[in-house]
Amino acid sequence: GQQLNQSPQSMFIQEGEDVSMNCTSSSIFNTWLWYKQDPGEGPVLLIALYKAGELTSNGRLTAQFGITRKDSFLNISASIPSDVGIYFCAGQLPPVQNFNKFYFGSGTKLNVKP
Amino acid sequence: DAGVIQSPRHEVTEMGQEVTLRCKPISGHNSLFWYRQTMMRGLELLIYFNNNVPIDDSGMPEDRFSAKMPNASFSTLKIQPSEPRDSAVYFCASKGRTTYEQYFGPGTRLTVT
Protein backbone atom coordinates (compact mmCIF):
# COMPACT_ATOMS: atom_id res chain seq x y z
CA GLY A 1 0.00 0.00 0.00
CA GLN A 2 0.90 3.65 -0.09
CA GLN A 3 3.24 5.05 2.51
CA LEU A 4 3.15 8.52 3.90
CA ASN A 5 6.22 9.58 5.82
CA GLN A 6 5.30 12.11 8.46
CA SER A 7 7.94 13.97 10.44
CA PRO A 8 8.91 14.66 13.04
CA GLN A 9 7.41 11.84 15.11
CA SER A 10 7.26 14.07 18.17
CA MET A 11 8.13 17.58 19.21
CA PHE A 12 8.69 19.27 22.52
CA ILE A 13 8.44 23.04 22.27
CA GLN A 14 8.00 26.07 24.46
CA GLU A 15 4.74 28.01 24.43
CA GLY A 16 4.96 30.81 21.90
CA GLU A 17 7.27 28.99 19.51
CA ASP A 18 6.35 28.21 15.92
CA VAL A 19 5.97 24.59 14.79
CA SER A 20 6.54 22.92 11.43
CA MET A 21 5.74 19.38 10.37
CA ASN A 22 5.48 17.67 7.01
CA CYS A 23 4.37 14.63 5.09
CA THR A 24 6.05 13.15 2.05
CA SER A 25 5.16 10.36 -0.32
CA SER A 26 6.60 8.61 -3.35
CA SER A 27 3.21 8.97 -5.08
CA ILE A 28 1.40 12.01 -6.38
CA PHE A 29 -1.63 12.94 -4.33
CA ASN A 30 -4.77 14.78 -5.37
CA THR A 31 -5.86 16.03 -1.99
CA TRP A 32 -4.24 16.57 1.39
CA LEU A 33 -6.04 16.77 4.71
CA TRP A 34 -4.59 17.72 8.08
CA TYR A 35 -6.19 16.47 11.31
CA LYS A 36 -5.61 16.95 15.02
CA GLN A 37 -6.42 14.24 17.54
CA ASP A 38 -6.84 14.89 21.26
CA PRO A 39 -6.52 12.00 23.73
CA GLY A 40 -9.63 9.82 23.76
CA GLU A 41 -11.19 11.63 20.81
CA GLY A 42 -11.47 11.18 17.08
CA PRO A 43 -9.35 13.16 14.62
CA VAL A 44 -10.72 16.62 13.90
CA LEU A 45 -10.26 18.11 10.45
CA LEU A 46 -8.11 21.26 10.47
CA ILE A 47 -7.35 22.10 6.86
CA ALA A 48 -8.08 20.65 3.40
CA LEU A 49 -5.85 21.27 0.36
CA TYR A 50 -6.87 20.57 -3.23
CA LYS A 51 -4.33 22.18 -5.58
CA ALA A 52 -0.57 21.98 -5.93
CA GLY A 53 0.99 25.08 -4.40
CA GLU A 54 -2.15 25.95 -2.44
CA LEU A 55 -1.56 27.71 0.85
CA THR A 56 -4.47 27.71 3.30
CA SER A 57 -4.78 29.13 6.79
CA ASN A 58 -7.05 28.36 9.70
CA GLY A 59 -6.28 30.78 12.51
CA ARG A 60 -2.70 30.20 13.62
CA LEU A 61 -2.44 27.13 11.38
CA THR A 62 -1.17 27.27 7.82
CA ALA A 63 -0.86 24.31 5.50
CA GLN A 64 0.61 24.01 2.02
CA PHE A 65 0.12 21.54 -0.80
CA GLY A 66 3.61 20.92 -2.19
CA ILE A 67 4.29 21.85 -5.80
CA THR A 68 5.47 18.34 -6.61
CA ARG A 69 2.13 17.02 -5.24
CA LYS A 70 4.15 14.53 -3.20
CA ASP A 71 4.30 16.49 0.01
CA SER A 72 2.43 18.79 2.35
CA PHE A 73 3.40 21.01 5.27
CA LEU A 74 1.64 22.25 8.38
CA ASN A 75 2.84 25.21 10.39
CA ILE A 76 1.50 26.42 13.73
CA SER A 77 2.48 29.91 14.80
CA ALA A 78 2.79 31.11 18.38
CA SER A 79 1.92 27.75 19.92
CA ILE A 80 -0.28 27.56 23.02
CA PRO A 81 -0.86 24.70 25.49
CA SER A 82 -4.12 23.63 23.82
CA ASP A 83 -2.17 22.86 20.63
CA VAL A 84 -1.00 19.70 22.37
CA GLY A 85 -2.12 16.58 20.53
CA ILE A 86 -1.29 14.36 17.61
CA TYR A 87 -1.38 15.84 14.12
CA PHE A 88 -2.05 13.60 11.14
CA CYS A 89 -1.72 14.21 7.45
CA ALA A 90 -3.88 12.25 5.02
CA GLY A 91 -3.42 12.06 1.28
CA GLN A 92 -5.71 10.90 -1.49
CA LEU A 93 -4.52 9.36 -4.74
CA PRO A 94 -5.99 10.68 -8.00
CA PRO A 95 -9.57 9.54 -8.56
CA VAL A 96 -8.74 7.07 -11.30
CA GLN A 97 -6.84 5.03 -8.74
CA ASN A 98 -8.84 5.40 -5.58
CA PHE A 99 -11.98 7.41 -5.43
CA ASN A 100 -12.43 7.94 -1.71
CA LYS A 101 -9.44 6.31 -0.09
CA PHE A 102 -7.12 8.38 2.07
CA TYR A 103 -3.78 7.21 3.41
CA PHE A 104 -2.78 8.50 6.81
CA GLY A 105 0.64 9.45 8.12
CA SER A 106 1.85 8.02 11.42
CA GLY A 107 1.28 11.31 13.21
CA THR A 108 3.34 14.03 14.88
CA LYS A 109 2.90 14.23 18.63
CA LEU A 110 3.16 17.82 19.79
CA ASN A 111 3.99 18.74 23.37
CA VAL A 112 3.90 22.39 24.44
CA LYS A 113 5.52 23.52 27.66
CA PRO A 114 3.81 26.52 29.27
CA ASP B 1 -25.36 19.88 14.04
CA ALA B 2 -24.72 16.34 15.23
CA GLY B 3 -21.44 14.87 14.12
CA VAL B 4 -20.71 11.22 13.50
CA ILE B 5 -22.12 9.14 16.35
CA GLN B 6 -20.54 5.90 17.48
CA SER B 7 -21.60 3.40 20.10
CA PRO B 8 -20.53 2.06 22.42
CA ARG B 9 -17.63 4.35 23.38
CA HIS B 10 -15.96 1.53 25.27
CA GLU B 11 -16.33 -2.21 24.95
CA VAL B 12 -14.61 -4.86 27.00
CA THR B 13 -15.23 -8.45 26.02
CA GLU B 14 -13.72 -11.88 26.32
CA MET B 15 -11.94 -13.68 23.56
CA GLY B 16 -14.36 -15.60 21.37
CA GLN B 17 -17.30 -13.30 21.93
CA GLU B 18 -19.07 -11.43 19.16
CA VAL B 19 -18.61 -7.67 19.10
CA THR B 20 -20.80 -5.20 17.22
CA LEU B 21 -19.79 -1.58 16.77
CA ARG B 22 -22.30 0.96 15.53
CA CYS B 23 -22.09 4.17 13.59
CA LYS B 24 -24.49 6.89 12.52
CA PRO B 25 -22.95 9.15 9.86
CA ILE B 26 -23.62 12.85 9.50
CA SER B 27 -27.03 13.40 7.94
CA GLY B 28 -26.74 13.89 4.18
CA HIS B 29 -23.32 12.28 3.87
CA ASN B 30 -23.18 9.45 1.36
CA SER B 31 -19.81 7.85 2.14
CA LEU B 32 -18.89 6.02 5.31
CA PHE B 33 -15.52 4.69 6.44
CA TRP B 34 -14.41 2.32 9.18
CA TYR B 35 -10.87 2.75 10.51
CA ARG B 36 -8.84 0.99 13.18
CA GLN B 37 -6.16 2.76 15.20
CA THR B 38 -3.37 1.03 17.12
CA MET B 39 -0.02 2.19 18.40
CA MET B 40 1.79 -0.24 16.13
CA ARG B 41 -0.06 0.36 12.87
CA GLY B 42 -1.57 3.81 13.25
CA LEU B 43 -4.83 4.59 11.43
CA GLU B 44 -5.83 1.89 8.98
CA LEU B 45 -8.82 1.97 6.65
CA LEU B 46 -10.82 -1.24 7.03
CA ILE B 47 -13.71 -0.69 4.63
CA TYR B 48 -15.69 2.11 3.06
CA PHE B 49 -19.18 2.43 1.65
CA ASN B 50 -20.51 4.76 -1.01
CA ASN B 51 -24.31 5.13 -1.16
CA ASN B 52 -24.60 2.16 1.24
CA VAL B 53 -22.58 -0.12 -1.08
CA PRO B 54 -19.22 -1.52 0.07
CA ILE B 55 -16.59 -0.20 -2.34
CA ASP B 56 -13.27 -1.29 -0.90
CA ASP B 57 -12.92 -3.87 1.87
CA SER B 58 -9.28 -4.70 1.19
CA GLY B 59 -8.35 -3.44 4.65
CA MET B 60 -10.58 -5.89 6.52
CA PRO B 61 -8.11 -8.08 8.41
CA GLU B 62 -9.80 -11.43 7.94
CA ASP B 63 -13.13 -13.20 7.68
CA ARG B 64 -13.86 -12.60 11.34
CA PHE B 65 -14.59 -8.99 10.41
CA SER B 66 -17.74 -7.95 8.58
CA ALA B 67 -19.44 -4.62 7.97
CA LYS B 68 -22.89 -3.66 6.80
CA MET B 69 -24.70 -0.51 5.89
CA PRO B 70 -28.40 -1.31 5.65
CA ASN B 71 -29.39 2.32 5.11
CA ALA B 72 -27.89 5.78 4.75
CA SER B 73 -27.98 6.51 8.47
CA PHE B 74 -26.56 3.37 10.05
CA SER B 75 -23.61 1.03 9.77
CA THR B 76 -22.21 -1.81 11.85
CA LEU B 77 -18.80 -3.42 12.13
CA LYS B 78 -18.90 -6.91 13.55
CA ILE B 79 -16.08 -9.09 14.83
CA GLN B 80 -16.90 -12.75 15.39
CA PRO B 81 -15.13 -14.35 17.14
CA SER B 82 -13.07 -11.61 18.75
CA GLU B 83 -9.41 -12.07 19.65
CA PRO B 84 -7.07 -10.08 21.94
CA ARG B 85 -5.20 -8.72 18.89
CA ASP B 86 -8.41 -6.99 17.82
CA SER B 87 -8.02 -4.60 20.76
CA ALA B 88 -7.85 -1.11 19.28
CA VAL B 89 -9.84 2.08 18.81
CA TYR B 90 -12.29 1.80 15.95
CA PHE B 91 -13.37 4.97 14.21
CA CYS B 92 -16.19 5.67 11.84
CA ALA B 93 -15.99 8.64 9.48
CA SER B 94 -18.36 10.07 6.92
CA LYS B 95 -18.07 12.30 3.88
CA GLY B 96 -20.47 14.37 1.85
CA ARG B 97 -21.22 14.00 -1.82
CA THR B 98 -19.32 17.03 -3.08
CA THR B 99 -16.27 17.03 -0.85
CA TYR B 100 -13.27 14.87 -0.03
CA GLU B 101 -13.28 15.90 3.63
CA GLN B 102 -13.91 13.07 6.07
CA TYR B 103 -15.36 13.73 9.52
CA PHE B 104 -14.58 11.30 12.29
CA GLY B 105 -16.67 10.03 15.18
CA PRO B 106 -15.32 9.81 18.74
CA GLY B 107 -14.34 6.16 18.34
CA THR B 108 -15.03 2.91 20.17
CA ARG B 109 -12.23 1.63 22.37
CA LEU B 110 -12.35 -2.17 22.18
CA THR B 111 -10.53 -4.36 24.66
CA VAL B 112 -10.59 -8.12 24.14
CA THR B 113 -9.28 -10.11 27.09
Interface residues (C-beta under 8 A of the other chain):
Chain A: N30 T31 L33 Y35 G40 E41 G42 P43 V44 L45 A48 Y50 F88 A90 Q92 N98 F99 N100 K101 F102 Y103 F104 G105 S106 G107
Chain B: V4 S31 F33 G42 L43 L45 Y48 N50 I55 D56 F91 A93 K95 T99 Y100 E101 Q102 Y103 F104 G105 P106 G107
